[in-house]
Amino acid sequence: MRFSSKIQRCNPSPIRKFYPYQVELQKRGVKIYNLNIGQPDIKTPEAYFDVCKTFSDPVLAYAPSPGIPSLINAIQTYYAGLGCHYKEDEIIITAGGSEALWFTLNAILDDGDEILIPEPFYPNYNTFTNTTGAKVVPIPTSPEKGYRYVDRAKIESLITPNTRALMFTNPGNPTGVVLSEKELRILADIAKSHDLFLIADEVYREFVYGGEKITSIGQFDDIADNAIIIDSVSKRFSACGSRVGCLISRNRELQKNVLKLCQARLSVATLEQLAAAALYHVGPNYFSPICKEYKKRRDTVYEGIRKIPGVVCVEPQGAFYMMAKLPIDNAEQFMLWLLTEFSDNNETVIFAPGAGFYATPGKGQNEIRIAYVLNCSDLARAMELLGLAVEQYNKRGEN
């Protein structure tokens, strides 16, 4: 039987494909320090569960396809606090930020189109792009330069008649790069000059650790028709399992076309939307202690990984990820070795191999992404294990 060429262009997630190995190790009682998935261990606000516990409607009915008004209104209020004032019909609720991305790319890309994305990038960007028949044109970066990419001449040199959009994450996944307002202005000017969509995945907005000012592209009024914001409650409120996100844009034609997809999938889960609306009322004090905790975790990982000889890693500024170049030949083979042969006191560590975060073949082979979503004690031990593993891995065959 034949499968579509589009699905065959897609690859398994470099973040999740090692799950069967984890299951086997757990059966054997091996402790695994999971640094591969961006699943926060921060407690989800009680307000979310309170709504679920007190829901008393006699029927759990479909929600409106664009989203429940109370949630849309809560998001409006949140963005107004950032200086971005959106109308109700400029916000569409989606099943997580992932569906917002998938809807956006399906609405703007055709076979043969191109989308510019700085690499390394969130691997699902590649999957979602491939399902449209378009292709990712990577904006190159390097670990030695901290994965920074905002250079107008470099980006414009990659634009062709087939280019439709420029997409990025800010703060960055997997790099932790935080863009300055000046850098965002450059991206906005590029999009405006070349009539491109500018897609900003801003789901990690609150997590910035060096006092940098975080700017949303929604604050640039002159690119109202170009700007598309992807957002979610998953990371912000540690509610990944709720699967509630949103797509925000003042481009009426875009929203009209995305609504076709919303209606085709009927609606986002009703109860989860009602509960998510409550999350936006927890107040700004909710984020301060969380940011302090993530900063401690970042510092713990950064301190630990710098002790490993030969590692190249620049301190990330935001999100809760870190990319590092290891002194090994192949991070995926190293990962398999960690899950099948390595153990120290019946413990091992798992991360996400870097190649899957690139569109350029051969890049990222000796890089890894670390999600620092464990407590500091566990992270310190995980970095100790990583150092031991690198040393042992590189000594194979010496004896």
C-alpha positions in Angstrom: 0.0 0.0 0.0 1.2 3.5 -0.7 1.5 6.4 1.7 1.7 10.1 0.9 5.0 11.6 -0.1 4.3 14.4 2.4 4.1 12.1 5.4 7.2 10.2 4.2 9.1 13.5 4.3 8.4 13.6 8.1 10.7 12.1 10.7 10.0 10.7 14.2 10.4 13.3 17.0 14.0 13.4 18.2 12.5 14.3 21.6 10.1 11.4 22.0 11.4 8.5 19.8 13.5 7.0 22.6 10.5 6.3 24.8 10.5 2.5 24.3 14.1 2.3 25.7 13.0 4.3 28.7 10.2 1.9 29.4 12.6 -1.1 29.3 15.1 0.7 31.6 12.3 1.5 34.1 11.2 -2.2 34.1 14.8 -3.0 35.2 14.7 -0.4 38.0 17.2 2.0 36.4 16.7 5.6 37.4 16.6 7.9 34.4 17.2 11.6 34.6 14.9 12.9 31.8 16.2 16.0 30.1 14.6 15.3 26.8 11.1 16.6 27.0 10.1 20.2 28.0 7.6 19.0 30.6 7.8 21.3 33.6 7.5 19.9 37.1 6.2 23.2 38.3 2.8 22.8 40.0 -0.2 23.7 37.8 -2.2 26.5 39.5 -5.2 25.2 41.5 -7.5 27.6 39.6 -7.4 25.2 36.7 -8.5 22.2 38.7 -11.1 24.2 40.7 -13.0 24.9 37.4 -12.9 21.2 36.5 -14.1 20.1 40.0 -17.0 22.6 40.0 -18.2 22.2 36.4 -21.9 21.3 36.7 -23.5 21.8 33.3 -25.8 18.8 32.5 -24.2 18.3 29.1 -20.6 18.6 28.1 -21.3 20.3 24.8 -19.2 21.4 21.8 -17.5 24.7 22.2 -17.6 27.3 19.5 -15.1 26.6 16.7 -13.1 29.8 17.3 -13.0 29.3 21.1 -15.0 30.0 24.2 -15.5 33.7 24.8 -14.4 33.7 28.4 -11.0 32.3 27.4 -10.7 34.7 24.4 -11.5 37.6 26.8 -8.9 36.4 29.3 -6.2 36.3 26.6 -7.3 39.8 25.4 -6.7 41.1 28.9 -3.4 39.4 29.2 -2.1 40.9 25.9 -3.5 44.3 26.8 -1.1 44.2 29.7 1.7 43.9 27.2 0.4 46.9 25.2 -1.2 44.7 22.5 -4.9 45.3 22.0 -6.7 42.6 20.1 -10.4 42.2 19.1 -12.1 39.0 19.9 -12.1 37.8 16.3 -8.3 38.3 16.1 -7.8 35.5 18.6 -8.5 31.8 17.7 -8.3 29.1 20.3 -6.4 25.9 19.3 -5.5 22.5 20.7 -2.2 23.7 22.0 0.4 25.8 20.3 1.0 22.9 18.0 -2.4 23.1 16.3 -2.0 26.9 16.0 1.3 26.3 14.1 -0.2 23.5 11.9 -3.3 25.7 11.1 -1.1 28.7 10.3 1.3 26.8 8.0 -1.6 25.1 6.2 -3.3 28.4 5.6 -0.2 30.2 4.1 2.0 27.5 2.4 1.6 25.6 -0.8 3.7 22.9 -2.6 7.1 24.4 -3.5 6.8 27.4 -1.1 9.6 28.2 1.4 9.6 29.3 5.0 12.7 30.8 6.7 13.5 29.4 10.1 16.7 29.8 12.2 18.2 26.5 13.0 18.3 24.7 15.3 14.5 24.9 15.8 11.7 23.0 17.4 11.5 19.8 15.3 7.7 20.0 14.7 8.3 23.1 12.6 9.8 20.7 10.1 6.9 18.2 10.4 4.2 20.8 10.0 6.0 22.4 7.1 6.5 19.1 5.3 2.8 18.2 5.5 2.0 21.4 3.5 4.3 20.4 0.7 6.5 23.4 1.4 10.1 23.3 2.7 12.1 24.9 5.5 15.0 27.1 4.4 17.3 27.3 7.4 18.9 30.5 8.7 22.3 29.1 9.8 23.7 29.6 13.3 26.6 28.1 15.3 27.1 27.0 18.9 30.3 29.1 19.1 28.3 32.3 18.5 25.5 31.3 20.8 23.0 30.5 18.0 22.3 34.1 17.3 20.9 34.8 13.8 19.5 38.3 13.3 21.5 39.7 10.5 19.5 41.5 7.9 21.8 40.9 5.0 22.2 37.2 5.8 18.5 36.6 6.1 17.6 38.6 3.0 20.1 36.6 1.0 18.0 33.5 1.6 14.7 35.1 0.3 13.5 33.9 -3.0 10.2 34.3 -5.0 9.0 31.2 -3.2 9.5 32.6 0.3 6.2 33.1 2.1 7.1 33.5 5.8 9.8 33.9 8.5 9.2 31.9 11.7 11.1 31.9 15.0 10.7 31.1 18.7 11.3 33.9 21.3 12.6 33.0 23.8 14.2 30.2 21.8 13.5 26.5 21.8 16.0 24.7 21.7 18.6 27.4 22.2 17.3 29.7 25.0 18.2 32.8 22.8 16.2 35.9 23.7 15.8 38.5 20.9 16.2 42.2 21.7 13.6 44.7 20.6 16.2 45.9 18.0 16.6 42.4 16.6 12.8 41.9 16.5 12.5 45.3 14.7 14.9 44.0 12.0 12.8 40.9 11.5 9.7 43.0 11.3 11.3 45.3 8.7 12.4 42.3 6.6 8.8 40.8 6.7 7.3 44.2 5.8 9.8 44.9 3.0 9.3 41.5 1.4 5.6 41.0 2.1 6.2 38.0 4.3 4.3 36.6 7.2 6.2 36.9 10.4 5.3 34.0 12.8 6.5 34.4 16.4 6.1 31.4 18.7 6.1 33.2 22.0 5.0 30.4 24.4 8.1 30.9 26.7 7.6 34.7 27.0 7.7 34.8 30.9 10.9 32.8 31.2 13.8 35.3 30.8 16.6 35.3 33.4 19.1 38.1 32.7 16.8 41.1 33.1 16.3 41.4 29.3 13.2 43.2 28.1 11.0 40.8 26.3 9.1 42.3 23.3 6.2 40.8 21.4 5.8 41.3 17.7 2.3 42.3 18.5 3.7 45.6 19.7 4.7 46.5 16.2 1.6 48.1 14.8 3.1 48.7 11.3 3.2 44.9 10.6 -0.4 44.1 11.6 -1.1 42.2 8.4 2.2 40.3 8.6 2.4 39.3 12.3 1.1 36.0 13.6 1.6 35.1 17.2 1.5 31.5 18.5 0.8 31.1 22.2 -0.2 28.5 24.7 -0.9 27.8 28.4 1.3 24.7 28.3 4.6 26.2 29.4 3.5 29.5 30.9 1.2 27.8 33.5 2.8 24.4 33.5 -0.4 22.9 32.0 1.0 21.0 29.0 -1.7 18.3 29.3 -4.5 20.8 28.9 -3.7 21.2 25.1 -5.0 24.8 24.9 -3.2 27.4 22.8 -4.1 30.2 20.5 -3.3 31.9 17.2 -3.4 35.7 17.2 -3.3 37.9 14.2 -4.9 41.1 12.9 -4.8 39.8 9.4 -8.6 39.2 8.6 -8.0 37.0 5.6 -5.7 34.8 7.5 -8.2 34.4 10.3 -11.0 33.7 7.9 -9.1 30.9 6.3 -7.9 29.4 9.5 -11.4 29.3 10.7 -12.2 26.8 8.0 -9.7 24.4 9.7 -11.2 25.2 13.1 -14.7 24.3 11.9 -13.4 21.1 10.3 -11.9 19.9 13.6 -15.2 21.1 15.3 -13.8 22.6 18.6 -11.1 22.5 21.2 -12.2 20.6 24.4 -14.8 22.6 26.3 -13.8 21.9 29.9 -10.1 22.5 29.2 -10.9 25.9 27.7 -13.0 26.9 30.7 -10.2 25.8 33.0 -7.5 27.5 30.9 -9.4 30.8 31.2 -8.9 30.7 35.0 -5.2 30.4 34.6 -5.0 33.9 33.1 -6.3 35.3 36.4 -3.5 34.0 38.6 -1.7 37.3 38.6 1.9 38.4 37.8 3.2 37.3 41.2 2.8 33.7 40.0 5.8 34.0 37.6 8.4 35.6 39.9 9.3 32.5 42.0 9.1 30.2 38.9 11.6 32.4 37.0 13.9 32.3 40.0 13.7 28.6 40.2 14.4 28.1 36.5 17.3 30.5 36.7 18.8 28.3 39.4 18.3 25.3 37.3 19.9 27.0 34.3 22.9 28.0 36.4 23.2 24.4 37.8 23.2 22.9 34.3 25.5 25.5 32.8 28.0 25.2 35.6 27.9 21.4 35.3 28.2 21.1 31.6 31.1 23.6 31.4 33.1 21.1 33.6 33.0 18.6 30.8 36.2 19.0 28.7 35.6 20.0 25.1 32.0 21.2 25.4 30.9 24.3 23.5 27.9 26.0 25.2 26.9 29.6 25.6 24.7 30.5 28.6 21.0 30.6 27.4 19.0 33.7 28.3 15.5 32.3 28.4 13.0 29.4 28.1 14.2 26.3 29.9 16.5 24.7 27.2 20.1 24.6 26.5 21.9 23.5 23.3 25.5 22.2 23.7 28.1 20.8 21.4 29.7 17.7 22.9 33.2 16.2 22.2 31.6 13.1 20.6 31.1 11.9 17.1 27.3 11.3 17.0 24.8 12.4 19.7 22.1 9.9 18.6 24.5 6.9 18.8 25.7 8.3 22.2 22.0 8.5 23.3 21.4 4.9 22.4 24.6 3.9 24.2 23.4 5.7 27.3 20.1 3.8 27.2 21.6 0.3 26.4 25.1 0.1 27.8 25.9 2.9 30.3 25.0 3.0 33.9 26.5 4.6 37.1 25.0 3.3 40.3 22.0 2.1 38.3 21.4 5.5 36.9 21.5 7.1 33.4 20.5 10.3 31.7 18.5 11.1 28.5 18.5 14.2 26.4 17.4 15.1 22.8 20.0 14.6 20.1 20.7 17.8 18.1 20.4 16.6 14.5 16.6 16.5 14.6 16.5 20.2 15.4 18.2 21.0 12.0 16.9 21.1 8.5 20.4 21.1 7.0 21.6 17.4 6.5 24.6 16.6 8.7 24.3 19.5 11.1 23.9 19.1 14.8 25.4 15.6 14.8 27.4 16.2 18.0 24.9 18.6 19.6 22.2 17.9 22.3 19.3 19.8 23.7 18.9 19.7 27.5 15.5 20.6 29.1 16.3 21.8 32.6 12.9 20.8 34.1 14.2 18.8 37.1 15.1 20.1 40.5 18.6 21.4 41.0 19.9 18.3 42.9 18.8 16.0 40.1 20.2 18.4 37.4 23.6 18.4 39.1 23.6 14.6 39.2 22.5 14.5 35.6 25.4 16.7 34.5 27.8 14.5 36.5 26.4 11.4 34.7 26.7 13.2 31.3 30.4 14.0 32.1 31.1 10.4 33.1 29.3 9.1 30.0 31.2 11.3 27.6 34.5 10.2 29.1 33.6 6.5 29.0 32.0 6.7 25.5 35.2 8.2 24.0 37.4 5.5 25.6 35.5 2.6 24.0 37.8 0.3 22.2 41.0 1.6 23.9 41.5 -1.6 25.9 
